[in-house]
Amino acid sequence: MCESIEKIAECLNKPVVDPYGRRLGYIVSYYSNVDGRVYALEVNFNEVEYREVPIERFSASVEGVVLIPEHEYNATLIENRLKIVKARLASLEDLYSKKEIPIHVYEGFKKKLEEELAKLKNSAREVKEVLRKRIHEVEGLIAEVEKSMGSLKTSYLSGEIPEKPYLEALNSMKKSLEILIKEKESLKKHIDAIESLEALPLAPAIGVKQAEKTPPSQPQGQPMQVVLIE
């Protein structure tokens, strides 16, 4: 992306689209640190609103510059952080079960990771609420487009609208419907990903150590093996 002043000229006046190809506006300016690194872009949304947006939410595309919606960007951050914390907890449990770290180191690291995980779960709950709210909005938009398509088809079949403008309007609404359905699926995937990571189990090291010390029980219904010593 345009993170240096040398490249910012390539981004100015470029169209900004969302991940689904919808035109949002244009990049009109930028903000940089004293070292010349760009940390935000100024976007003119729909020729009405001007807003400063962090550079992290942008990516390059053949259609222009893609601006990731804030709720989807936050969802991705939560997913990545959950992956890291869960992986570290699993690694810590594995190290302790193999007696590769002392108990005081294990308990210290585990406490910090569990505190971080608790914070992440609170943040994940808030992010999922925003995602569900957006899903509800998208479902409302889908219903509205479908209603409009029904009205348009009725008017066309009754001879009120010529074929050319009818087909142009119908194709436009079909494209909008496809985009909305795609967005809804993407939002649901974010929710599913977060919930899957939250539910990811971790095998406690203590349980593993106890299992190693306890001899396996004889399966029920099976005769006990007898070894004859001559």
N, C-alpha and C positions, 0 to 999 in steps of 0.2 A: 504494500500500500504506500500511499504518499506520506512517508514519515520524515522526509528530509526536505529542506527548503529547495534543494536542487530539483526535486521531482514535483514540487507543489504546483508548478506551472502546468504540468500535464493533467492535473486534477481540476484546476479552476474552470468553471463554466461547464464541467461535465455533468451529465444527468445522473441523478441518484435514484436507484430503484430498490425495492425490497427483494428478499430472496425468491419471490414468486413472479418477479418481472414487472410489478406495478410501478409506474413512475411516481416518485415522491417529490422531486424538485431538482435543484441545482446547487453545486458547491460554489460559494461566492467568495469565501475567504478562509483563513486558517489562523491558528494560534500556535506559537512555538516557544520553547524554553531558550535561555541564553546560549545554550550549546547548539542551537539550530534544529533541535529535534521537534517535529510537529506533534503536539499532544491532542489537538482537537481541530475539527473542521466546522466552518459556519455554513449552514445549509438553509437555502430559501425553499421552504415547503409550500408548494402550490401557489407560488408568487404572492403569498400573503404573510406567512409566518417565517421569522428568522430564528434559528436556534443553534447553539453551540453543542456539538456532539463529539464525545471522546473518539479518538482515532481507532481504538481497539474494536469498535463496532463496525468498521468498514472493511471491505475486501474488494479486490478488482474483479471485473467481469467484462465480457465482450459487449454487454449491453450498457456498460457504464460502471459506476461505482455502486456497489451493493451495500446498503445499510441494514444491518441485522436488527430486528425489533428488540427493544430493551428486554421484554419478558423472555424472548428466546435466547438472547445473549446471557441473561442471568441464569436461565435453566442450564445452559451449557457449562457455565462456571460451576454451578452446584454439582453437576454430573462429574466433571473432572476432579473436583475436590473430594467428592465422596469416593471416587475410585482410588485416589491416592491414600486417603486416611484408612479406608478398608484394607488396602493392600499392605500398608504399614502395620496395621494391627495384626493381620494374618502372619506377616513376616516375624513380628515380635513374638507371637504365640509359638511359632515354629522354632525360633531361636531358643526360647525358654524351655520348650519341651525337649530339646536336644541338649540342654544344659550348657549352651554356648554363651549365656549371659547370666550374671548373678541375679538373685531375686530382687535386690534393691534397685538395680538398673531396670529390670523388667517392670516393677511396680511404678517407678517414676515415669518411664516412657508411656506405660499403659494409661496412667492417670491423665497425662496431657492429651493423649490421642482420644480418650473417651470424652474429655471435656470439649475438644474440638468437634468430635462427632455429634455431641449433643447440640452444639451451636449450629452445625450444619443441618441437623434435622429440623430445627426451628426455622432456619432460612429456607429449607426445602418446602416446608409447609406453606410458607408465604408465597413462594414462587409457584407452587402448584395451584394455589388459590387464584393467582393472577392468570395462569394458563387456562384454568377452567372458566374463568370469567370471559376470557377472550374466545374460548370455544363457544360459549353461549352466544356471544355477539356474532360470531361467524355463522352459527346455525340460524340466527335470525336473518342475517343477510342472505343466506342460501334460500330460506323460505321466501324472502321477498323477491329474489331473482326468479325463482320457480313460479311464483304467482304472476309476475310480469310476463314471463314466457307464455303462461297459459292464456293471459289476456290478449297477448299479441297474436297467438295462433288462432284464437277465436275470431278476432277482428279480420285476420287474413282470410280465413275460410269463409267468412260471411261476405267477402268481397269488398271490405272497407279499405284495405291497404293493397297497393300494387306489389308485385312479387319482389322487385329489386330492393326497395327500402325494407321490406319485410325480412328478406334473407340477410341483409346487412345488419339489421337490429338483432335478429335471432342469433347470428354468428357471434356478435359482440357479447350477448348475454351468455351464450354457451361458454365462451372463453372466460368470462367472469366467474361462472359457476365452477368451471374446472379449477381455477385458481383458488377459490374459496374452499373447495373440497380438499385440494392439496394442502392448503394451510391448516385445515382442521386435522388432517392426518399427521402432519408434522407436530402440531401441538400435542396430540395424543401420544406420539412417540416419545416426546420429552417427558411427559408424565409417567409413562410406562418405564422409561429408563431410570428415572429418579427413584421410583418405587421399587424397582428390581434391585438397585444398588442399596437402598435402605434395608431391604429384606435379606441381603446377602449374609449368610451365617458365617460365624467365626468359631472354629473349634477351640475351646479353652485349653490352655496348656496344662493346667492342673488336671483336667479331666483326662488328657492324654497320658500324663504321668501316672495317674491312678490306674488307668487301663493297662499300662505296661507292667505294673506291679501285681495286678490281680490275674491269677491263672484263668484261662478260658474255661467256662462252665461246660459240663458235659451236655450235649444236646438231648432234649427230652425224647423219650421213646427209642433211644439208641442204646445198645448194650455197652457196658463199660469194658474198655479194652484191658486185657490181662496179659502181662508179659511174664513168661516162664523163665526162671533163671536156673540153669543147670549147674 
